[in-house]
Amino acid sequence: RGERVLLVDLDPQAHATLGLGGLAEGTPSVAEVLLDGAPLDSALVTAPGGIRLLGSRGRLREFEERSERSLQPERRLAHALESTAEAFDWVVLDCPPRADGVLCANALFAATTALLVVEIGAFSLQGAIEASEILAEVARAQGTSYELRAVATLFERKSRFSRDLLTGLYTHFGDAMYDTVIRTSVRLREAPALGVPVQLLDPTSRACEDFAALTDEWIAERATLATSHAGA
């Protein structure tokens, strides 16, 4: 879309980083930024698809361990991102599964929107509700606020089970749910294994259609918010 996007991988498992080809040996990661105070610019790489990436490695677990002995560790990422305010249109923060950890707290302190990515499965609704409650608790403790949104993924349209779970998500989260649903796709399993976004692997796939629709929703929503704020 021509937008300048930074992806920050805050998961010590580094799945987002690995899904975009990984980091070359010797390249600083988000761990060096948060632990050692390395300049953020020194750790940015260009990933496939033109995304700028602040990648992750297993060393990020040290930040979780040291944070117990640090003052306001949840503010480290926000401070590091201050230097990028004019360089990017969007910053996407990919969080670890643990919503109550210090890494997720860093993301929430720096973010304006928290997006729950909910895989359609047996415990999806329960997990999404618990995660939203944890995020709200973390934000209260930090004295911050954010907008909550949710999107359903791995949806099987022909499955009644999937449709029932999706209905439950919409019933609970209401307007916080995006209309777009990301359907299950073989291409979405293949793309990270090959280290490229699905848009590069197969631009004609239904996965690309779904993500394009989600992007349309996001951009239209942001434009509406910007207009309302300007009017206010």
C-alpha positions as a Markdown table, in Angstrom:
| # | Residue | x | y | z |
|---|---|---|---|---|
| 1 | Arg | 0.0 | 0.0 | 0.0 |
| 2 | Gly | 3.1 | 2.3 | 0.1 |
| 3 | Glu | 2.9 | 2.6 | 3.9 |
| 4 | Arg | 6.1 | 2.6 | 5.9 |
| 5 | Val | 5.8 | -0.3 | 8.4 |
| 6 | Leu | 8.0 | -1.4 | 11.2 |
| 7 | Leu | 7.5 | -4.9 | 12.8 |
| 8 | Val | 8.9 | -5.4 | 16.2 |
| 9 | Asp | 9.2 | -9.1 | 17.3 |
| 10 | Leu | 8.8 | -9.2 | 21.1 |
| 11 | Asp | 8.5 | -13.0 | 21.3 |
| 12 | Pro | 11.7 | -14.8 | 22.5 |
| 13 | Gln | 10.6 | -17.7 | 20.3 |
| 14 | Ala | 11.2 | -15.3 | 17.4 |
| 15 | His | 8.4 | -16.7 | 15.2 |
| 16 | Ala | 7.8 | -13.5 | 13.4 |
| 17 | Thr | 11.5 | -13.1 | 12.7 |
| 18 | Leu | 11.9 | -16.6 | 11.5 |
| 19 | Gly | 8.8 | -16.3 | 9.3 |
| 20 | Leu | 10.5 | -13.4 | 7.5 |
| 21 | Gly | 13.8 | -15.2 | 6.9 |
| 22 | Gly | 15.5 | -14.8 | 10.3 |
| 23 | Leu | 18.4 | -12.5 | 11.3 |
| 24 | Ala | 21.9 | -12.8 | 9.9 |
| 25 | Glu | 24.7 | -13.7 | 12.3 |
| 26 | Gly | 25.9 | -10.6 | 14.2 |
| 27 | Thr | 22.8 | -8.5 | 13.5 |
| 28 | Pro | 21.6 | -6.9 | 16.7 |
| 29 | Ser | 18.1 | -7.8 | 17.9 |
| 30 | Val | 15.4 | -6.3 | 20.1 |
| 31 | Ala | 17.2 | -7.9 | 23.0 |
| 32 | Glu | 20.2 | -5.7 | 22.5 |
| 33 | Val | 18.0 | -2.6 | 22.2 |
| 34 | Leu | 16.1 | -3.4 | 25.5 |
| 35 | Leu | 19.0 | -4.9 | 27.5 |
| 36 | Asp | 22.1 | -3.0 | 26.3 |
| 37 | Gly | 20.6 | 0.2 | 25.1 |
| 38 | Ala | 21.7 | -0.4 | 21.5 |
| 39 | Pro | 20.4 | 2.3 | 19.1 |
| 40 | Leu | 17.2 | 1.1 | 17.5 |
| 41 | Asp | 18.4 | 2.0 | 14.0 |
| 42 | Ser | 21.4 | -0.3 | 14.3 |
| 43 | Ala | 19.1 | -3.3 | 14.8 |
| 44 | Leu | 16.6 | -2.6 | 11.9 |
| 45 | Val | 16.7 | -4.9 | 8.8 |
| 46 | Thr | 14.7 | -4.9 | 5.7 |
| 47 | Ala | 12.5 | -8.0 | 5.5 |
| 48 | Pro | 10.9 | -9.6 | 2.4 |
| 49 | Gly | 8.0 | -7.4 | 1.2 |
| 50 | Gly | 9.7 | -4.2 | 2.2 |
| 51 | Ile | 8.8 | -4.4 | 5.9 |
| 52 | Arg | 11.4 | -3.0 | 8.3 |
| 53 | Leu | 12.0 | -5.5 | 11.1 |
| 54 | Leu | 13.3 | -5.3 | 14.6 |
| 55 | Gly | 14.0 | -9.0 | 15.0 |
| 56 | Ser | 14.1 | -11.3 | 18.0 |
| 57 | Arg | 16.4 | -14.0 | 19.4 |
| 58 | Gly | 16.3 | -16.3 | 22.4 |
| 59 | Arg | 18.4 | -13.8 | 24.4 |
| 60 | Leu | 15.2 | -11.8 | 24.9 |
| 61 | Arg | 14.4 | -14.1 | 27.8 |
| 62 | Glu | 17.1 | -12.3 | 29.7 |
| 63 | Phe | 15.1 | -9.1 | 29.6 |
| 64 | Glu | 12.2 | -10.9 | 31.3 |
| 65 | Glu | 14.6 | -12.2 | 34.0 |
| 66 | Arg | 16.4 | -8.8 | 34.6 |
| 67 | Ser | 13.2 | -6.8 | 34.6 |
| 68 | Glu | 12.4 | -7.9 | 38.2 |
| 69 | Arg | 15.4 | -5.9 | 39.3 |
| 70 | Ser | 14.8 | -2.9 | 37.0 |
| 71 | Leu | 12.9 | 0.3 | 37.5 |
| 72 | Gln | 9.9 | 0.8 | 35.1 |
| 73 | Pro | 11.1 | -2.0 | 32.7 |
| 74 | Glu | 7.8 | -1.7 | 30.8 |
| 75 | Arg | 8.8 | 1.7 | 29.4 |
| 76 | Arg | 12.0 | 0.5 | 27.6 |
| 77 | Leu | 10.4 | -0.2 | 24.2 |
| 78 | Ala | 8.4 | 3.1 | 24.2 |
| 79 | His | 11.6 | 5.1 | 24.8 |
| 80 | Ala | 13.4 | 3.2 | 22.1 |
| 81 | Leu | 10.6 | 3.8 | 19.6 |
| 82 | Glu | 10.6 | 7.6 | 20.2 |
| 83 | Ser | 13.4 | 8.0 | 17.6 |
| 84 | Thr | 11.2 | 6.4 | 14.9 |
| 85 | Ala | 8.2 | 8.6 | 15.3 |
| 86 | Glu | 8.7 | 10.3 | 11.9 |
| 87 | Ala | 10.2 | 7.3 | 10.1 |
| 88 | Phe | 7.2 | 5.0 | 10.0 |
| 89 | Asp | 3.5 | 5.2 | 9.4 |
| 90 | Trp | 2.7 | 2.1 | 11.4 |
| 91 | Val | 4.5 | 0.1 | 14.1 |
| 92 | Val | 3.3 | -3.5 | 14.6 |
| 93 | Leu | 4.3 | -5.1 | 17.9 |
| 94 | Asp | 4.2 | -8.9 | 17.8 |
| 95 | Cys | 3.8 | -10.2 | 21.4 |
| 96 | Pro | 4.6 | -13.5 | 23.1 |
| 97 | Pro | 1.8 | -15.7 | 24.2 |
| 98 | Arg | 2.0 | -14.7 | 27.8 |
| 99 | Ala | -0.2 | -11.6 | 28.1 |
| 100 | Asp | 0.8 | -10.8 | 31.7 |
| 101 | Gly | 4.6 | -10.7 | 31.2 |
| 102 | Val | 6.9 | -7.7 | 31.0 |
| 103 | Leu | 7.3 | -8.0 | 27.2 |
| 104 | Cys | 3.6 | -7.7 | 26.6 |
| 105 | Ala | 3.5 | -4.8 | 29.2 |
| 106 | Asn | 6.2 | -3.0 | 27.0 |
| 107 | Ala | 4.0 | -3.5 | 24.0 |
| 108 | Leu | 0.9 | -2.2 | 25.7 |
| 109 | Phe | 2.7 | 0.8 | 27.1 |
| 110 | Ala | 3.9 | 1.8 | 23.6 |
| 111 | Ala | 0.7 | 1.0 | 21.7 |
| 112 | Thr | -2.5 | 2.8 | 20.9 |
| 113 | Thr | -4.4 | -0.4 | 19.9 |
| 114 | Ala | -4.2 | -3.9 | 21.2 |
| 115 | Leu | -5.3 | -6.5 | 18.6 |
| 116 | Leu | -6.3 | -10.0 | 19.8 |
| 117 | Val | -5.6 | -12.5 | 17.0 |
| 118 | Val | -8.0 | -15.3 | 17.9 |
| 119 | Glu | -7.5 | -18.7 | 16.3 |
| 120 | Ile | -10.8 | -20.5 | 15.9 |
| 121 | Gly | -10.5 | -23.5 | 18.2 |
| 122 | Ala | -12.0 | -25.3 | 21.2 |
| 123 | Phe | -10.7 | -22.8 | 23.7 |
| 124 | Ser | -10.5 | -19.7 | 21.6 |
| 125 | Leu | -13.3 | -17.7 | 23.2 |
| 126 | Gln | -12.2 | -18.5 | 26.7 |
| 127 | Gly | -8.6 | -17.6 | 25.9 |
| 128 | Ala | -9.5 | -14.4 | 24.2 |
| 129 | Ile | -11.7 | -13.3 | 27.1 |
| 130 | Glu | -8.9 | -14.1 | 29.6 |
| 131 | Ala | -6.3 | -12.2 | 27.5 |
| 132 | Ser | -8.5 | -9.1 | 27.2 |
| 133 | Glu | -9.0 | -9.1 | 31.0 |
| 134 | Ile | -5.2 | -9.4 | 31.6 |
| 135 | Leu | -4.5 | -6.6 | 29.1 |
| 136 | Ala | -7.1 | -4.4 | 30.9 |
| 137 | Glu | -5.4 | -5.1 | 34.3 |
| 138 | Val | -1.9 | -4.4 | 32.9 |
| 139 | Ala | -3.1 | -1.1 | 31.5 |
| 140 | Arg | -4.7 | -0.1 | 34.8 |
| 141 | Ala | -1.5 | -0.8 | 36.6 |
| 142 | Gln | 0.5 | 1.2 | 34.1 |
| 143 | Gly | -2.0 | 4.1 | 34.0 |
| 144 | Thr | -2.3 | 3.8 | 30.3 |
| 145 | Ser | -5.2 | 3.3 | 27.9 |
| 146 | Tyr | -5.6 | 1.6 | 24.5 |
| 147 | Glu | -8.2 | 0.5 | 22.0 |
| 148 | Leu | -9.1 | -3.2 | 21.9 |
| 149 | Arg | -9.8 | -4.9 | 18.6 |
| 150 | Ala | -10.0 | -8.6 | 17.6 |
| 151 | Val | -9.7 | -10.6 | 14.5 |
| 152 | Ala | -10.6 | -14.3 | 14.0 |
| 153 | Thr | -8.1 | -16.6 | 12.1 |
| 154 | Leu | -8.0 | -20.2 | 10.9 |
| 155 | Phe | -11.7 | -20.0 | 10.1 |
| 156 | Glu | -13.3 | -23.0 | 8.3 |
| 157 | Arg | -16.4 | -21.7 | 6.6 |
| 158 | Lys | -17.9 | -25.1 | 6.0 |
| 159 | Ser | -17.5 | -26.1 | 9.6 |
| 160 | Arg | -20.5 | -25.6 | 11.9 |
| 161 | Phe | -18.1 | -25.7 | 14.8 |
| 162 | Ser | -16.1 | -22.8 | 13.4 |
| 163 | Arg | -19.2 | -20.8 | 12.6 |
| 164 | Asp | -20.6 | -21.3 | 16.1 |
| 165 | Leu | -17.3 | -20.2 | 17.7 |
| 166 | Leu | -17.2 | -17.2 | 15.5 |
| 167 | Thr | -20.7 | -16.2 | 16.5 |
| 168 | Gly | -19.6 | -16.5 | 20.1 |
| 169 | Leu | -16.7 | -14.2 | 19.5 |
| 170 | Tyr | -18.9 | -11.6 | 17.9 |
| 171 | Thr | -21.5 | -11.9 | 20.7 |
| 172 | His | -18.8 | -11.2 | 23.3 |
| 173 | Phe | -16.6 | -8.6 | 21.7 |
| 174 | Gly | -19.2 | -6.9 | 19.5 |
| 175 | Asp | -17.9 | -3.9 | 17.7 |
| 176 | Ala | -14.3 | -4.7 | 18.8 |
| 177 | Met | -14.3 | -7.6 | 16.2 |
| 178 | Tyr | -13.3 | -6.9 | 12.7 |
| 179 | Asp | -15.8 | -7.9 | 10.0 |
| 180 | Thr | -12.9 | -9.6 | 8.1 |
| 181 | Val | -12.2 | -13.2 | 9.1 |
| 182 | Ile | -8.9 | -14.9 | 8.1 |
| 183 | Arg | -9.8 | -18.3 | 6.6 |
| 184 | Thr | -7.6 | -21.3 | 7.0 |
| 185 | Ser | -5.1 | -21.7 | 4.1 |
| 186 | Val | -2.3 | -24.0 | 3.1 |
| 187 | Arg | -0.4 | -21.0 | 1.9 |
| 188 | Leu | -0.4 | -19.5 | 5.5 |
| 189 | Arg | 1.4 | -22.6 | 6.7 |
| 190 | Glu | 3.9 | -22.6 | 3.8 |
| 191 | Ala | 4.8 | -18.9 | 3.8 |
| 192 | Pro | 6.6 | -18.7 | 7.2 |
| 193 | Ala | 8.4 | -22.0 | 6.4 |
| 194 | Leu | 9.8 | -20.3 | 3.3 |
| 195 | Gly | 10.6 | -17.0 | 5.2 |
| 196 | Val | 8.3 | -14.8 | 3.1 |
| 197 | Pro | 5.0 | -13.0 | 3.5 |
| 198 | Val | 2.1 | -14.9 | 1.9 |
| 199 | Gln | 1.6 | -11.9 | -0.4 |
| 200 | Leu | 5.0 | -12.8 | -2.0 |
| 201 | Leu | 4.4 | -16.5 | -2.0 |
| 202 | Asp | 1.0 | -16.4 | -3.7 |
| 203 | Pro | -0.5 | -13.0 | -4.4 |
| 204 | Thr | -3.7 | -14.7 | -5.8 |
| 205 | Ser | -4.4 | -16.8 | -2.7 |
| 206 | Arg | -7.5 | -16.4 | -0.6 |
| 207 | Ala | -5.2 | -15.6 | 2.3 |
| 208 | Cys | -4.1 | -12.5 | 0.4 |
| 209 | Glu | -7.7 | -11.6 | -0.2 |
| 210 | Asp | -8.5 | -11.8 | 3.5 |
| 211 | Phe | -5.5 | -9.8 | 4.6 |
| 212 | Ala | -6.3 | -7.2 | 1.9 |
| 213 | Ala | -9.8 | -6.9 | 3.3 |
| 214 | Leu | -8.5 | -6.6 | 6.8 |
| 215 | Thr | -6.1 | -3.8 | 5.7 |
| 216 | Asp | -9.0 | -2.0 | 4.0 |
| 217 | Glu | -11.0 | -2.1 | 7.2 |
| 218 | Trp | -8.0 | -0.9 | 9.2 |
| 219 | Ile | -7.2 | 2.0 | 6.9 |
| 220 | Ala | -10.9 | 3.1 | 6.7 |
| 221 | Glu | -11.2 | 2.9 | 10.5 |
| 222 | Arg | -8.1 | 5.0 | 11.1 |
| 223 | Ala | -9.2 | 7.6 | 8.5 |
| 224 | Thr | -12.6 | 7.9 | 10.3 |
| 225 | Leu | -10.9 | 8.3 | 13.7 |
| 226 | Ala | -8.5 | 10.9 | 12.3 |
| 227 | Thr | -11.5 | 12.9 | 10.8 |
| 228 | Ser | -13.4 | 12.7 | 14.1 |
| 229 | His | -10.4 | 13.8 | 16.1 |
| 230 | Ala | -9.8 | 16.7 | 13.7 |
| 231 | Gly | -13.5 | 17.7 | 14.0 |
| 232 | Ala | -13.3 | 17.6 | 17.8 |
